[in-house]
Amino acid sequence: MKCPFCGNEMKEGTLHSGGRYVQWKGVDAEGRKEEYLLAKSYMGGAKMEGHLCVECRKVILDIDQF
């Protein structure tokens, strides 16, 4: 896969969490906190497949539905 930011080839792999969940935390346009559950594992060590660009240090992740 080509990086949409710099055009270099990205490396395929997985992002691993230290716990049971991978969450995205942010703030919406009105300043309210937002949280999105991206991956979970009942046995611990949630992981997500994606691509890493080592040149521009960007990660693109695939979010599974569960």
C-alpha angles and dihedrals in degrees: 000000000000118000109249090213104050105005096238123132114271126220119238118228148111135279112221127202126211091227140035097282142048110205135182113217124190146132126262126225091274093052096256119141116253129195129187125188106224103173138000138186125191090207095049131254102079114201139190130202119232149121132278127205107206091190101058096019096238127144126203113196133195111226112210122209113239 
